[in-house]
């Protein structure tokens, strides 16, 4: 699951195409496909809205 937005700059993809690609990737991850960090075993802390003991 690689995302290369440089394709827009070099003219091989449009902004709309990249937007669709991003949407489809988010949909796959939301449907259960492992993100890159989850596949590497560090994704459990990726989306923690309230960390217990976190200080500001």
PyMOL Python script that loads the backbone (N, CA, C, O; Angstrom):
from pymol import cmd

cmd.read_pdbstr("""\
ATOM      1  N   UNK A   1       0.848  -1.162   0.000  1.00  0.00           N
ATOM      2  CA  UNK A   1       0.000   0.000   0.000  1.00  0.00           C
ATOM      3  C   UNK A   1       0.904   1.239   0.000  1.00  0.00           C
ATOM      4  O   UNK A   1       1.220   1.799   1.050  1.00  0.00           O
ATOM      5  N   UNK A   2       1.301   1.639  -1.179  1.00  0.00           N
ATOM      6  CA  UNK A   2       2.125   2.843  -1.300  1.00  0.00           C
ATOM      7  C   UNK A   2       1.304   3.956  -1.905  1.00  0.00           C
ATOM      8  O   UNK A   2       0.460   3.726  -2.771  1.00  0.00           O
ATOM      9  N   UNK A   3       1.554   5.145  -1.449  1.00  0.00           N
ATOM     10  CA  UNK A   3       0.864   6.312  -1.957  1.00  0.00           C
ATOM     11  C   UNK A   3       1.914   7.326  -2.381  1.00  0.00           C
ATOM     12  O   UNK A   3       2.679   7.812  -1.549  1.00  0.00           O
ATOM     13  N   UNK A   4       1.955   7.647  -3.666  1.00  0.00           N
ATOM     14  CA  UNK A   4       2.937   8.575  -4.198  1.00  0.00           C
ATOM     15  C   UNK A   4       2.214   9.761  -4.823  1.00  0.00           C
ATOM     16  O   UNK A   4       1.756   9.679  -5.963  1.00  0.00           O
ATOM     17  N   UNK A   5       2.108  10.852  -4.092  1.00  0.00           N
ATOM     18  CA  UNK A   5       1.428  12.038  -4.607  1.00  0.00           C
ATOM     19  C   UNK A   5       2.333  12.854  -5.534  1.00  0.00           C
ATOM     20  O   UNK A   5       1.898  13.849  -6.115  1.00  0.00           O
ATOM     21  N   UNK A   6       3.593  12.429  -5.669  1.00  0.00           N
ATOM     22  CA  UNK A   6       4.482  13.069  -6.633  1.00  0.00           C
ATOM     23  C   UNK A   6       4.008  12.854  -8.059  1.00  0.00           C
ATOM     24  O   UNK A   6       4.413  13.580  -8.967  1.00  0.00           O
ATOM     25  N   UNK A   7       3.145  11.854  -8.264  1.00  0.00           N
ATOM     26  CA  UNK A   7       2.577  11.603  -9.589  1.00  0.00           C
ATOM     27  C   UNK A   7       1.829  12.820 -10.118  1.00  0.00           C
ATOM     28  O   UNK A   7       1.774  13.041 -11.328  1.00  0.00           O
ATOM     29  N   UNK A   8       1.263  13.596  -9.227  1.00  0.00           N
ATOM     30  CA  UNK A   8       0.545  14.799  -9.644  1.00  0.00           C
ATOM     31  C   UNK A   8       1.532  15.816 -10.199  1.00  0.00           C
ATOM     32  O   UNK A   8       1.270  16.455 -11.218  1.00  0.00           O
ATOM     33  N   UNK A   9       2.663  15.961  -9.525  1.00  0.00           N
ATOM     34  CA  UNK A   9       3.667  16.937  -9.949  1.00  0.00           C
ATOM     35  C   UNK A   9       4.298  16.577 -11.292  1.00  0.00           C
ATOM     36  O   UNK A   9       4.586  17.463 -12.096  1.00  0.00           O
ATOM     37  N   UNK A  10       4.516  15.294 -11.541  1.00  0.00           N
ATOM     38  CA  UNK A  10       5.140  14.932 -12.811  1.00  0.00           C
ATOM     39  C   UNK A  10       4.125  14.726 -13.932  1.00  0.00           C
ATOM     40  O   UNK A  10       4.495  14.381 -15.053  1.00  0.00           O
ATOM     41  N   UNK A  11       2.848  14.938 -13.629  1.00  0.00           N
ATOM     42  CA  UNK A  11       1.812  14.922 -14.661  1.00  0.00           C
ATOM     43  C   UNK A  11       1.283  13.552 -15.042  1.00  0.00           C
ATOM     44  O   UNK A  11       0.543  13.436 -16.019  1.00  0.00           O
ATOM     45  N   UNK A  12       1.634  12.517 -14.307  1.00  0.00           N
ATOM     46  CA  UNK A  12       1.142  11.180 -14.643  1.00  0.00           C
ATOM     47  C   UNK A  12      -0.161  10.840 -13.927  1.00  0.00           C
ATOM     48  O   UNK A  12      -0.756   9.797 -14.200  1.00  0.00           O
ATOM     49  N   UNK A  13      -0.612  11.697 -13.019  1.00  0.00           N
ATOM     50  CA  UNK A  13      -1.891  11.488 -12.329  1.00  0.00           C
ATOM     51  C   UNK A  13      -2.516  12.841 -12.044  1.00  0.00           C
ATOM     52  O   UNK A  13      -1.818  13.835 -11.842  1.00  0.00           O
ATOM     53  N   UNK A  14      -3.836  12.865 -12.031  1.00  0.00           N
ATOM     54  CA  UNK A  14      -4.547  14.101 -11.711  1.00  0.00           C
ATOM     55  C   UNK A  14      -4.854  14.151 -10.216  1.00  0.00           C
ATOM     56  O   UNK A  14      -4.759  13.142  -9.518  1.00  0.00           O
ATOM     57  N   UNK A  15      -5.216  15.315  -9.744  1.00  0.00           N
ATOM     58  CA  UNK A  15      -5.603  15.483  -8.345  1.00  0.00           C
ATOM     59  C   UNK A  15      -6.819  14.611  -8.027  1.00  0.00           C
ATOM     60  O   UNK A  15      -6.894  14.005  -6.958  1.00  0.00           O
ATOM     61  N   UNK A  16      -7.761  14.555  -8.954  1.00  0.00           N
ATOM     62  CA  UNK A  16      -8.956  13.727  -8.740  1.00  0.00           C
ATOM     63  C   UNK A  16      -8.588  12.247  -8.643  1.00  0.00           C
ATOM     64  O   UNK A  16      -9.153  11.523  -7.823  1.00  0.00           O
ATOM     65  N   UNK A  17      -7.643  11.789  -9.475  1.00  0.00           N
ATOM     66  CA  UNK A  17      -7.208  10.392  -9.413  1.00  0.00           C
ATOM     67  C   UNK A  17      -6.551  10.084  -8.067  1.00  0.00           C
ATOM     68  O   UNK A  17      -6.809   9.034  -7.478  1.00  0.00           O
ATOM     69  N   UNK A  18      -5.711  10.982  -7.581  1.00  0.00           N
ATOM     70  CA  UNK A  18      -5.050  10.767  -6.287  1.00  0.00           C
ATOM     71  C   UNK A  18      -6.064  10.800  -5.161  1.00  0.00           C
ATOM     72  O   UNK A  18      -5.978  10.006  -4.224  1.00  0.00           O
ATOM     73  N   UNK A  19      -7.024  11.710  -5.243  1.00  0.00           N
ATOM     74  CA  UNK A  19      -8.080  11.760  -4.231  1.00  0.00           C
ATOM     75  C   UNK A  19      -8.840  10.451  -4.171  1.00  0.00           C
ATOM     76  O   UNK A  19      -9.149   9.961  -3.084  1.00  0.00           O
ATOM     77  N   UNK A  20      -9.144   9.877  -5.326  1.00  0.00           N
ATOM     78  CA  UNK A  20      -9.831   8.585  -5.383  1.00  0.00           C
ATOM     79  C   UNK A  20      -8.959   7.484  -4.793  1.00  0.00           C
ATOM     80  O   UNK A  20      -9.452   6.618  -4.069  1.00  0.00           O
ATOM     81  N   UNK A  21      -7.651   7.516  -5.106  1.00  0.00           N
ATOM     82  CA  UNK A  21      -6.720   6.515  -4.583  1.00  0.00           C
ATOM     83  C   UNK A  21      -6.627   6.598  -3.053  1.00  0.00           C
ATOM     84  O   UNK A  21      -6.608   5.573  -2.372  1.00  0.00           O
ATOM     85  N   UNK A  22      -6.569   7.816  -2.524  1.00  0.00           N
ATOM     86  CA  UNK A  22      -6.516   8.005  -1.068  1.00  0.00           C
ATOM     87  C   UNK A  22      -7.804   7.493  -0.427  1.00  0.00           C
ATOM     88  O   UNK A  22      -7.763   6.797   0.588  1.00  0.00           O
ATOM     89  N   UNK A  23      -8.946   7.839  -1.019  1.00  0.00           N
ATOM     90  CA  UNK A  23     -10.237   7.386  -0.492  1.00  0.00           C
ATOM     91  C   UNK A  23     -10.299   5.859  -0.457  1.00  0.00           C
ATOM     92  O   UNK A  23     -10.719   5.273   0.541  1.00  0.00           O
ATOM     93  N   UNK A  24      -9.879   5.215  -1.555  1.00  0.00           N
ATOM     94  CA  UNK A  24      -9.932   3.760  -1.617  1.00  0.00           C
ATOM     95  C   UNK A  24      -8.998   3.119  -0.591  1.00  0.00           C
ATOM     96  O   UNK A  24      -9.332   2.089  -0.005  1.00  0.00           O
ATOM     97  N   UNK A  25      -7.817   3.731  -0.371  1.00  0.00           N
ATOM     98  CA  UNK A  25      -6.894   3.199   0.627  1.00  0.00           C
ATOM     99  C   UNK A  25      -7.499   3.326   2.030  1.00  0.00           C
ATOM    100  O   UNK A  25      -7.435   2.382   2.818  1.00  0.00           O
ATOM    101  N   UNK A  26      -8.080   4.478   2.342  1.00  0.00           N
ATOM    102  CA  UNK A  26      -8.715   4.665   3.652  1.00  0.00           C
ATOM    103  C   UNK A  26      -9.862   3.676   3.853  1.00  0.00           C
ATOM    104  O   UNK A  26     -10.041   3.135   4.945  1.00  0.00           O
ATOM    105  N   UNK A  27     -10.621   3.449   2.811  1.00  0.00           N
ATOM    106  CA  UNK A  27     -11.732   2.501   2.890  1.00  0.00           C
ATOM    107  C   UNK A  27     -11.225   1.084   3.156  1.00  0.00           C
ATOM    108  O   UNK A  27     -11.818   0.352   3.948  1.00  0.00           O
ATOM    109  N   UNK A  28     -10.122   0.692   2.494  1.00  0.00           N
ATOM    110  CA  UNK A  28      -9.562  -0.641   2.728  1.00  0.00           C
ATOM    111  C   UNK A  28      -9.071  -0.780   4.170  1.00  0.00           C
ATOM    112  O   UNK A  28      -9.315  -1.803   4.809  1.00  0.00           O
ATOM    113  N   UNK A  29      -8.388   0.232   4.680  1.00  0.00           N
ATOM    114  CA  UNK A  29      -7.878   0.167   6.059  1.00  0.00           C
ATOM    115  C   UNK A  29      -9.048   0.154   7.045  1.00  0.00           C
ATOM    116  O   UNK A  29      -9.027  -0.587   8.028  1.00  0.00           O
ATOM    117  N   UNK A  30     -10.061   0.970   6.782  1.00  0.00           N
ATOM    118  CA  UNK A  30     -11.238   0.991   7.663  1.00  0.00           C
ATOM    119  C   UNK A  30     -11.989  -0.330   7.623  1.00  0.00           C
ATOM    120  O   UNK A  30     -12.700  -0.674   8.568  1.00  0.00           O
ATOM    121  N   UNK A  31     -11.832  -1.075   6.523  1.00  0.00           N
ATOM    122  CA  UNK A  31     -12.505  -2.370   6.388  1.00  0.00           C
ATOM    123  C   UNK A  31     -11.681  -3.529   6.928  1.00  0.00           C
ATOM    124  O   UNK A  31     -12.109  -4.681   6.866  1.00  0.00           O
ATOM    125  N   UNK A  32     -10.487  -3.224   7.465  1.00  0.00           N
ATOM    126  CA  UNK A  32      -9.722  -4.270   8.119  1.00  0.00           C
ATOM    127  C   UNK A  32      -8.337  -4.539   7.557  1.00  0.00           C
ATOM    128  O   UNK A  32      -7.560  -5.262   8.181  1.00  0.00           O
ATOM    129  N   UNK A  33      -8.000  -3.980   6.392  1.00  0.00           N
ATOM    130  CA  UNK A  33      -6.653  -4.193   5.867  1.00  0.00           C
ATOM    131  C   UNK A  33      -5.645  -3.506   6.793  1.00  0.00           C
ATOM    132  O   UNK A  33      -5.877  -2.386   7.249  1.00  0.00           O
ATOM    133  N   UNK A  34      -4.543  -4.173   7.062  1.00  0.00           N
ATOM    134  CA  UNK A  34      -3.540  -3.615   7.972  1.00  0.00           C
ATOM    135  C   UNK A  34      -2.827  -2.432   7.320  1.00  0.00           C
ATOM    136  O   UNK A  34      -2.447  -2.489   6.151  1.00  0.00           O
ATOM    137  N   UNK A  35      -2.651  -1.356   8.097  1.00  0.00           N
ATOM    138  CA  UNK A  35      -1.851  -0.233   7.619  1.00  0.00           C
ATOM    139  C   UNK A  35      -0.381  -0.640   7.672  1.00  0.00           C
ATOM    140  O   UNK A  35      -0.049  -1.686   8.228  1.00  0.00           O
ATOM    141  N   UNK A  36       0.494   0.173   7.100  1.00  0.00           N
ATOM    142  CA  UNK A  36       1.922  -0.172   7.120  1.00  0.00           C
ATOM    143  C   UNK A  36       2.441  -0.313   8.545  1.00  0.00           C
ATOM    144  O   UNK A  36       3.181  -1.252   8.839  1.00  0.00           O
ATOM    145  N   UNK A  37       2.070   0.595   9.425  1.00  0.00           N
ATOM    146  CA  UNK A  37       2.567   0.506  10.797  1.00  0.00           C
ATOM    147  C   UNK A  37       1.989  -0.707  11.520  1.00  0.00           C
ATOM    148  O   UNK A  37       2.682  -1.339  12.317  1.00  0.00           O
ATOM    149  N   UNK A  38       0.746  -1.034  11.254  1.00  0.00           N
ATOM    150  CA  UNK A  38       0.161  -2.237  11.860  1.00  0.00           C
ATOM    151  C   UNK A  38       0.874  -3.485  11.361  1.00  0.00           C
ATOM    152  O   UNK A  38       1.115  -4.406  12.140  1.00  0.00           O
ATOM    153  N   UNK A  39       1.216  -3.532  10.081  1.00  0.00           N
ATOM    154  CA  UNK A  39       1.925  -4.674   9.517  1.00  0.00           C
ATOM    155  C   UNK A  39       3.316  -4.825  10.138  1.00  0.00           C
ATOM    156  O   UNK A  39       3.850  -5.933  10.206  1.00  0.00           O
ATOM    157  N   UNK A  40       3.905  -3.705  10.594  1.00  0.00           N
ATOM    158  CA  UNK A  40       5.218  -3.741  11.230  1.00  0.00           C
ATOM    159  C   UNK A  40       5.128  -3.936  12.740  1.00  0.00           C
ATOM    160  O   UNK A  40       6.150  -3.987  13.424  1.00  0.00           O
ATOM    161  N   UNK A  41       3.906  -4.044  13.261  1.00  0.00           N
ATOM    162  CA  UNK A  41       3.716  -4.318  14.675  1.00  0.00           C
ATOM    163  C   UNK A  41       3.709  -3.096  15.575  1.00  0.00           C
ATOM    164  O   UNK A  41       3.794  -3.234  16.795  1.00  0.00           O
ATOM    165  N   UNK A  42       3.610  -1.906  15.003  1.00  0.00           N
ATOM    166  CA  UNK A  42       3.579  -0.702  15.841  1.00  0.00           C
ATOM    167  C   UNK A  42       2.259   0.057  15.691  1.00  0.00           C
ATOM    168  O   UNK A  42       2.137   1.176  16.189  1.00  0.00           O
ATOM    169  N   UNK A  43       1.284  -0.522  15.024  1.00  0.00           N
ATOM    170  CA  UNK A  43       0.040   0.175  14.748  1.00  0.00           C
ATOM    171  C   UNK A  43      -0.941   0.239  15.892  1.00  0.00           C
ATOM    172  O   UNK A  43      -1.923   0.978  15.816  1.00  0.00           O
ATOM    173  N   UNK A  44      -0.706  -0.514  16.956  1.00  0.00           N
ATOM    174  CA  UNK A  44      -1.660  -0.513  18.064  1.00  0.00           C
ATOM    175  C   UNK A  44      -1.756   0.841  18.734  1.00  0.00           C
ATOM    176  O   UNK A  44      -2.808   1.181  19.275  1.00  0.00           O
ATOM    177  N   UNK A  45      -0.697   1.618  18.714  1.00  0.00           N
ATOM    178  CA  UNK A  45      -0.703   2.934  19.344  1.00  0.00           C
ATOM    179  C   UNK A  45      -1.004   4.043  18.338  1.00  0.00           C
ATOM    180  O   UNK A  45      -0.924   5.223  18.679  1.00  0.00           O
ATOM    181  N   UNK A  46      -1.343   3.683  17.122  1.00  0.00           N
ATOM    182  CA  UNK A  46      -1.504   4.655  16.054  1.00  0.00           C
ATOM    183  C   UNK A  46      -2.710   5.571  16.257  1.00  0.00           C
ATOM    184  O   UNK A  46      -2.617   6.775  16.020  1.00  0.00           O
ATOM    185  N   UNK A  47      -3.826   5.019  16.687  1.00  0.00           N
ATOM    186  CA  UNK A  47      -5.060   5.793  16.807  1.00  0.00           C
ATOM    187  C   UNK A  47      -5.602   5.725  18.229  1.00  0.00           C
ATOM    188  O   UNK A  47      -6.697   5.209  18.448  1.00  0.00           O
ATOM    189  N   UNK A  48      -4.863   6.229  19.177  1.00  0.00           N
ATOM    190  CA  UNK A  48      -5.298   6.234  20.567  1.00  0.00           C
ATOM    191  C   UNK A  48      -5.782   7.647  20.886  1.00  0.00           C
ATOM    192  O   UNK A  48      -4.969   8.560  21.032  1.00  0.00           O
ATOM    193  N   UNK A  49      -7.106   7.836  20.997  1.00  0.00           N
ATOM    194  CA  UNK A  49      -7.602   9.195  21.205  1.00  0.00           C
ATOM    195  C   UNK A  49      -7.256   9.769  22.589  1.00  0.00           C
ATOM    196  O   UNK A  49      -7.019  10.971  22.715  1.00  0.00           O
ATOM    197  N   UNK A  50      -7.225   8.933  23.611  1.00  0.00           N
ATOM    198  CA  UNK A  50      -6.906   9.411  24.956  1.00  0.00           C
ATOM    199  C   UNK A  50      -5.867   8.500  25.575  1.00  0.00           C
ATOM    200  O   UNK A  50      -6.182   7.378  25.969  1.00  0.00           O
ATOM    201  N   UNK A  51      -4.660   8.958  25.664  1.00  0.00           N
ATOM    202  CA  UNK A  51      -3.612   8.148  26.283  1.00  0.00           C
ATOM    203  C   UNK A  51      -3.656   8.349  27.789  1.00  0.00           C
ATOM    204  O   UNK A  51      -3.590   9.480  28.271  1.00  0.00           O
ATOM    205  N   UNK A  52      -3.765   7.275  28.516  1.00  0.00           N
ATOM    206  CA  UNK A  52      -3.792   7.338  29.972  1.00  0.00           C
ATOM    207  C   UNK A  52      -2.427   7.803  30.471  1.00  0.00           C
ATOM    208  O   UNK A  52      -1.401   7.222  30.115  1.00  0.00           O
ATOM    209  N   UNK A  53      -2.416   8.821  31.272  1.00  0.00           N
ATOM    210  CA  UNK A  53      -1.178   9.335  31.832  1.00  0.00           C
ATOM    211  C   UNK A  53      -0.463  10.346  30.949  1.00  0.00           C
ATOM    212  O   UNK A  53       0.610  10.826  31.317  1.00  0.00           O
ATOM    213  N   UNK A  54      -1.026  10.680  29.799  1.00  0.00           N
ATOM    214  CA  UNK A  54      -0.385  11.668  28.923  1.00  0.00           C
ATOM    215  C   UNK A  54      -0.452  13.036  29.572  1.00  0.00           C
ATOM    216  O   UNK A  54      -1.470  13.404  30.159  1.00  0.00           O
ATOM    217  N   UNK A  55       0.611  13.773  29.468  1.00  0.00           N
ATOM    218  CA  UNK A  55       0.667  15.102  30.076  1.00  0.00           C
ATOM    219  C   UNK A  55       0.841  16.154  28.994  1.00  0.00           C
ATOM    220  O   UNK A  55       1.524  15.922  27.996  1.00  0.00           O
ATOM    221  N   UNK A  56       0.233  17.286  29.190  1.00  0.00           N
ATOM    222  CA  UNK A  56       0.354  18.384  28.227  1.00  0.00           C
ATOM    223  C   UNK A  56       1.116  19.520  28.831  1.00  0.00           C
ATOM    224  O   UNK A  56       1.324  20.541  28.176  1.00  0.00           O
TER     225      UNK A  56
END
""", "prot")
cmd.dss("prot")
cmd.show_as("cartoon", "prot")
cmd.util.cbc("prot")
cmd.orient("prot")
